């Protein structure tokens, strides 16, 4: 019997991941948590073999849970499953102890194959993220410094000040609900800003928006 903890504040996503897990491990017993606090409470009650964790949770970052598990349940393998996949977040998760990093926008079959790779001792990492990590590792430190120094000037007229504020919080891994609370605006307003950001940057995901904004000098 495989005990799996699924941590995500989006209920349909939790059930989607549970369905994928059941395809990989027919006898898996899944427990769901919708917050950092609930995930910690569940982990204190029982031992899990695997935890699938989102980054943007209502009461903190899922990476905090990964780091917490290293102390309180080091035998549990933790895999980030998030819509956010910028370099800084991925590297922090891996350094924090995550076994793998998958993107929610992947097809079910792709997520299933990634989880199956763990049965052979593999580390499930989305191919797009793996490619970027390889480039980061391969680039000599001097080249990285030059790349940073040669960053293009910020295209300050592209996004409004509020849109940049929203995007900064997205880059920190905050959910739309968290962003609304941080900026004291409604979730609908956050979603409207997000749509405008996607349109202006010509992207279709949070991760792509952050990546594009950094390339344009809009984010550090």
C-alpha positions in Angstrom: 0.0 0.0 0.0 1.4 3.4 -1.0 0.4 6.4 1.1 0.2 9.6 -0.9 -0.4 13.1 0.3 -1.8 15.6 -2.3 -1.4 19.3 -1.3 -3.2 21.9 -3.4 -5.9 24.5 -2.7 -7.7 23.8 -5.9 -10.1 20.8 -5.4 -10.4 19.8 -9.0 -6.6 19.7 -9.2 -6.4 17.5 -6.2 -8.9 15.0 -7.7 -7.0 15.1 -11.0 -3.7 14.2 -9.3 -5.4 11.5 -7.2 -6.8 10.0 -10.4 -3.3 10.0 -12.0 -1.7 8.5 -8.9 -4.3 5.7 -9.0 -3.3 5.0 -12.6 0.3 4.6 -11.5 -0.3 2.8 -8.2 -3.7 0.9 -8.2 -3.4 0.3 -4.4 -2.4 3.9 -3.5 -4.2 5.5 -0.5 -4.5 9.2 -1.1 -5.0 11.9 1.5 -5.8 15.5 0.4 -4.8 18.8 2.0 -5.7 22.3 0.9 -3.2 24.3 2.9 0.2 24.3 4.4 -1.2 23.9 7.9 -3.4 21.0 6.9 -0.5 19.3 5.1 1.6 19.5 8.3 -1.2 18.2 10.4 -1.8 15.2 8.1 1.9 14.5 8.1 2.0 14.5 11.9 -0.8 11.9 12.0 0.6 9.4 9.5 3.6 8.5 7.4 3.5 9.2 3.7 5.6 7.6 1.0 5.0 10.4 -1.5 3.7 14.0 -1.3 2.6 16.0 -4.4 2.8 19.6 -3.4 1.7 22.9 -5.1 3.8 26.0 -4.6 1.1 28.6 -4.1 -0.9 27.7 -1.0 -3.3 30.0 0.9 -1.1 30.1 4.0 2.4 29.9 2.5 4.6 28.3 -0.1 4.6 24.6 -0.7 8.4 24.8 -0.8 8.2 25.6 2.9 6.4 22.3 3.4 9.1 20.5 1.4 11.8 22.0 3.7 9.7 21.1 6.8 9.4 17.5 5.6 13.1 17.2 5.4 13.2 17.5 9.2 9.9 15.9 10.2 9.5 13.1 7.6 12.8 12.8 5.7 11.8 9.4 4.2 8.8 10.9 2.3 9.6 11.8 -1.3 8.2 15.2 -2.2 7.4 16.3 -5.7 6.3 19.8 -6.6 3.3 20.0 -9.0 2.8 23.6 -9.9 1.8 26.1 -12.6 4.9 28.1 -11.6 8.2 27.0 -13.1 10.6 29.9 -13.1 14.3 29.1 -12.4 14.4 30.6 -8.9 11.4 28.7 -7.7 12.6 25.4 -9.2 16.1 25.7 -7.8 14.7 26.6 -4.3 12.5 23.6 -4.4 15.2 21.2 -5.4 17.6 22.7 -2.9 14.9 22.4 -0.3 14.7 18.6 -0.8 12.1 18.1 -3.6 12.6 14.8 -5.5 11.1 16.3 -8.6 9.3 19.2 -10.2 6.3 18.9 -12.6 4.1 21.4 -14.3 0.3 21.3 -13.9 -0.2 22.3 -17.6 1.3 18.9 -18.6 -1.0 16.3 -20.1 -2.3 13.6 -17.7 -0.3 10.9 -19.5 2.9 13.0 -19.2 2.4 13.4 -15.4 1.6 9.7 -15.2 4.9 8.7 -17.0 6.9 11.1 -14.8 5.5 9.5 -11.6 6.1 6.0 -13.1 9.8 6.9 -13.5 10.0 7.1 -9.7 9.4 3.3 -9.6 12.7 2.9 -11.4 14.5 5.3 -9.0 14.1 8.3 -11.3 13.5 12.0 -10.5 10.3 13.3 -12.1 11.2 16.6 -13.7 9.2 18.3 -16.5 11.3 18.2 -19.7 11.1 22.0 -20.1 12.4 22.5 -16.6 15.1 19.8 -17.0 16.4 21.5 -20.1 16.7 24.9 -18.4 18.4 23.3 -15.4 21.0 21.7 -17.7 21.7 25.0 -19.3 22.2 26.6 -15.9 24.5 23.9 -14.8 26.4 23.9 -18.1 26.9 27.7 -18.2 30.2 28.8 -16.5 29.8 31.3 -13.6 31.4 34.0 -15.7 29.0 33.5 -18.5 26.1 33.8 -16.1 27.4 37.1 -14.8 27.8 38.4 -18.3 24.2 37.3 -19.2 22.9 39.1 -16.1 24.9 42.3 -16.8 23.7 42.3 -20.4 20.1 42.1 -19.5 18.0 44.4 -21.7 16.7 47.7 -20.2 13.2 47.4 -18.7 10.3 48.0 -21.0 8.6 50.0 -18.4 5.7 51.2 -20.6 4.5 47.7 -21.3 2.7 46.9 -18.0 1.0 49.2 -15.6 2.4 49.6 -12.0 -0.5 47.4 -10.7 0.2 44.7 -13.3 3.8 44.6 -12.3 2.8 44.3 -8.6 0.6 41.4 -9.5 3.4 39.8 -11.5 5.9 40.2 -8.7 3.6 38.3 -6.4 3.0 35.6 -9.0 6.8 35.2 -9.2 6.9 34.6 -5.5 4.5 31.7 -5.9 1.4 33.4 -4.6 -2.0 32.1 -5.7 -4.7 34.6 -7.0 -6.4 34.5 -3.6 -3.1 35.4 -1.9 -2.4 38.2 -4.3 -5.9 39.6 -3.8 -5.3 39.6 0.0 -1.8 41.2 -0.4 -3.0 44.0 -2.6 -6.4 44.4 -0.9 -8.3 43.8 -4.1 -10.8 41.1 -5.3 -9.9 37.8 -6.8 -11.8 38.8 -10.0 -9.6 42.0 -10.2 -6.5 39.8 -9.9 -7.8 37.5 -12.7 -8.5 40.6 -14.9 -4.9 41.9 -14.3 -3.6 38.4 -15.1 -5.5 38.3 -18.4 -4.1 41.7 -19.4 -0.6 40.6 -18.5 -0.9 37.4 -20.6 -2.2 39.5 -23.5 0.5 42.1 -23.3 3.4 39.6 -22.9 1.8 37.2 -25.4 2.0 34.2 -23.1 -0.5 31.6 -21.8 0.7 30.7 -18.4 2.0 32.1 -15.1 5.4 30.6 -15.6 5.7 32.0 -19.1 4.6 35.4 -17.9 7.3 35.5 -15.2 10.0 34.3 -17.7 9.0 36.8 -20.3 8.9 39.7 -17.8 12.3 38.9 -16.5 13.6 38.7 -20.1 12.2 42.2 -20.7 13.7 43.6 -17.5 10.4 44.1 -15.8 11.2 41.7 -12.9 14.6 41.1 -11.2 
